[in-house]
Amino acid sequence: MGLLLAELAVTALFVGLGVLFSKGKGAFLIAGYNTMSKEKKARYDKNALCRFMGKLMFALAACWVPVALGTALDQGWLYGAGIAAYLLVIGGGLIYANTGHRFQKRTDGGGKERLREL
């Protein structure tokens, strides 16, 4: 029972972080972004990064539901499928976030900053 409660708490944590990030708040919780200098942070679109992290947190919460169900129903395959989905979402999220300069602002020809269009 304790393990099930812990897994449900993890799911609730992911949902809570998803809501926080979706509102464009909590960028200080994003590893890497929170350690950048102010000059380097100015080159990134904080709102786009937070929105992406919010979607990622919701996806991780959805992956954790089968883990909790597998524990509650004593179904190892369901637990394993949830963990596999969790790892795939993390891997895909890392690749997406760290390739293509998706969250960086860019300048137009006149040197003015504009947000990168997704």
CORNORBEL-V206918 format. One record per run of one state. SS is the DSSP state (@ for helix, = for strand, . for the rest). FROM is the first residue (numbers start at 1). TO is the last residue. If there is no record, write none. Layout:
{{SS & FROM & TO} {SS & FROM & TO}}
//
This chain:
{{. & 1 & 1} {@ & 2 & 22} {. & 23 & 26} {@ & 27 & 29} {. & 30 & 37} {@ & 38 & 41} {. & 42 & 43} {= & 44 & 44} {. & 45 & 45} {@ & 46 & 73} {. & 74 & 75} {@ & 76 & 98} {. & 99 & 103} {= & 104 & 104} {. & 105 & 105} {= & 106 & 107} {. & 108 & 112} {= & 113 & 114} {. & 115 & 118}}
//
